[in-house]
Amino acid sequence: MGLKHSKYVYVRRSDGLFVKVRVLNIRFNKKSGLKERGKQIERVVFDVTDPSRYIVLPYKTSKPPHNSIVIDVSELPREIATIIETV
């Protein structure tokens, strides 16, 4: 499965498997949330604690792609963490 412009992350579960999660309105490979408008640069603030930003996909794997972003399940909001553990 592709990663499609850093819109997806892999989340490490407690049993050692990884679950693919889509993160809305965020791109991890961009420079720290800076957005350029003409000559003016403004900082875009992302609320990573908002559970509506995450879409948990029904894919789990034991070995994520080598170029993927891997985060731990404890770094996500509780609502999303419970969904990830049940996939």
N, C-alpha and C positions, 0 to 999 in steps of 0.2 A: 504494500500500500504506500502511496506517495504521501508526502508531507505538505504539498501545495502551499508554497510561499510562507512557511512558518506559522500557519494558522492552527496547526495541530501540535499537541504535546502527548507524551506517553507518561502515564502515572504509574508509579511502582506501588503495587498492593502489598499487604502484609504477608501473603503467601508466596511472594516472589514473582508473580506474573505482572505483566504490564497491560494497561488498558488505554486505548486511543481516545483522546478527548479533543473536541473542537473548541477553541476559545474564540469568542466573537469579538470583533473590533479591536484586535491587538495583533501586532506583528513583532516577534521577538528579534528579528534581524535588523530592525531599523534603529537609528541612533536615539536611544533613550526617550522615545516618545516626542521627538521634535517634529513639528509640522511647518513646512515652509509655505508661506503665502506671499507671492511676489518677492519683495526684499525683506519682509518682516517674518521673523521666526517666532512661533508661539509654542509653548509646551503643552502637550496633551496629557492629561492625567487619567490613568486607568484605575478603576476600582476593581482589584482582583478578588475582593471579598464578596462581590455580588454574584450569587448563584445563578442568576439568569444569563450570565456570560458564557456558561459552560454547557456543552452538549456532549453527553457521554455516549460513545458509539459502542455497539455490541461486539467489538473486536478485542480479543486479548491474545497476547503472545508471550512467549518466554524469552524472546530475544528481539528487542526493538531495533530499528535501523541505526547504523552507526552515526549518522548525522542528525539524529532526532534530539529534541529537548526532552529530558527525563526529569520529572519532579516527583517528590514523595507525596503520598496521599494525605499526610498530616499538614501539608502546606495549603490545602484546599478548604473551602467552607464545609461545614459539617453535612449539609444537605447533599452536596456532591460526593463527599467521601462515603456516605452510606450507600449511594447508588453505585459507586465504583466497586465497593466490596461485594455487592450482590450480582454483578455481571458475571 
